[in-house]
Amino acid sequence: MMIQVTNLSKSFEAVQAVNGISFSIEKGEVFGLLGPNGAGKSTTINMMSTILKSDQGRIYIDGNNLNESKNSCKHLIGVVPQEISLYEEFSAYDNLLFWGSLYKVPIKELKQRIAHLLDLIGLTDRKNHLIKTFSGGMKRRINIAAALLHQPKILFLDEPTVGVDPHSRNRIFEIIETLNKQGITIVYTTHYMEEVERLCNRIAIIDAGEIIAQGTQAELQKMSDVKESVEITFNAMSLDQKEKLQEFFSLTINSNPNKVIIECDVNTELSKIISACNTCGLIIEDLHLKKVNLETIFLSLTGKKLRD
């Protein structure tokens, strides 16, 4: 187990930011903490990365008790914070040289690592330019490089795509996927469903400081009991046609008497449904697939949309 978190809690005066959460992360996983702003994601990351001390609970990083071996844990982790942590008046190269020196990486080796990381993030040609001339997405990529200079086993990424352009966002995804293929364990916080769907092996849904559910997307779907369905509108549907169609499938009748909803596995049963409609003499006017995604799962488990 690369990370083990047990009964972790943190409050700020009267606000309970994190309330007794537990989870574990295997070596080589991309683990997503998904939740709205203020859910407790950043507080959790800050406790795991030694920035904040927990009120209670235990954190183990690669077998090391964080409270007892804080310095050992610091060398195992790289942190990409939500806020940009770079010196605007330094060049990209000098920023990386500075941050790498804090980890006491030998200068010859550090320069080699900087060259490799600038190539990884696609900014070698801008290495001598001042950070203040960079876009938000480019700064984020330099931030990621800075977190990797000491070759950590674990990378914490706290909302790394906030405020970036689509090109940089996609480049960040590619960087994360490359790092994971190299064996780095990644903890990723976000409130964007599509990022978790693309990147994460397992997901913990966190809301109001508590983990509502965790698992793979398929496991979360089973917990939520959300089903795929197809919504069909016919040009007309008689009572006899409805009863005949019900012999094939269980129907939910919409307020529109010519519309039905059929729960099904869209990928395997759609052709059967269309064939049954033809058999019943029904003419399809409109057909809408309702596939299960993290948005519908989150809504089912929490009772609200993620951005509410």
RAJOPE-V615100 format. One record per backbone hydrogen bond with DSSP energy under -1.0 kcal/mol. NH is the residue of the N-H (numbers start at 1). CO is the residue of the C=O. Records with the same first field share a line. If there is no record, write none. Layout:
# RAJOPE-V615100
NH = CO, CO
This chain:
# RAJOPE-V615100
2 = 25
3 = 25
4 = 60
5 = 23
6 = 58
8 = 21
9 = 56
10 = 18
12 = 15
15 = 12
17 = 10, 15
18 = 10
19 = 209
21 = 8
23 = 5
25 = 3
29 = 26
31 = 186
32 = 202
33 = 188
34 = 204
35 = 190
39 = 36
44 = 40
45 = 41
46 = 42
47 = 43
48 = 44
49 = 45
50 = 47
51 = 46
52 = 46
55 = 9
56 = 9
58 = 6
60 = 4
61 = 64
62 = 2
64 = 61
66 = 59
69 = 65
73 = 69
74 = 70
75 = 71
78 = 154
80 = 156
90 = 87
92 = 129
93 = 127
95 = 91
96 = 92
97 = 93
98 = 94
99 = 95
100 = 96
101 = 97
102 = 98
104 = 101
105 = 100
110 = 106
111 = 107
112 = 108
113 = 109
114 = 110
115 = 111
116 = 112
117 = 113
118 = 114
119 = 115
120 = 116
121 = 117
123 = 118
126 = 123
127 = 124
129 = 126
131 = 90
132 = 88
133 = 130
134 = 131
139 = 135
140 = 136
141 = 137
142 = 138
143 = 139
144 = 140
145 = 141
146 = 142
147 = 143
148 = 145
151 = 148
153 = 76
154 = 76
155 = 185
156 = 78
157 = 187
158 = 80
159 = 189
162 = 159
164 = 161
169 = 165
170 = 166
171 = 167
172 = 168
173 = 169
174 = 170
175 = 171
176 = 172
177 = 173
178 = 174
179 = 175
180 = 176
181 = 177
182 = 178
183 = 180
184 = 179
185 = 153
186 = 29
187 = 155
188 = 31
189 = 157
190 = 33
196 = 192
197 = 193
198 = 194
199 = 195
200 = 196
201 = 30
202 = 30
203 = 215
204 = 32
205 = 213
206 = 34
207 = 210
209 = 39
210 = 207
212 = 205
215 = 203
220 = 216
221 = 217
222 = 218
223 = 219
224 = 220
225 = 221
229 = 290
230 = 262
231 = 288
232 = 260
233 = 286
234 = 258
235 = 283
242 = 238
243 = 239
244 = 240
245 = 241
246 = 242
248 = 245
249 = 245
252 = 261
254 = 259
259 = 256
260 = 232
261 = 252
262 = 230
264 = 228
269 = 265
270 = 266
273 = 269
274 = 270
275 = 271
276 = 272
277 = 273
278 = 274
279 = 275
280 = 276
281 = 278
282 = 277
285 = 233
286 = 233
288 = 231
290 = 229
297 = 293
298 = 294
299 = 295
300 = 296
301 = 297
302 = 298
303 = 299
308 = 305
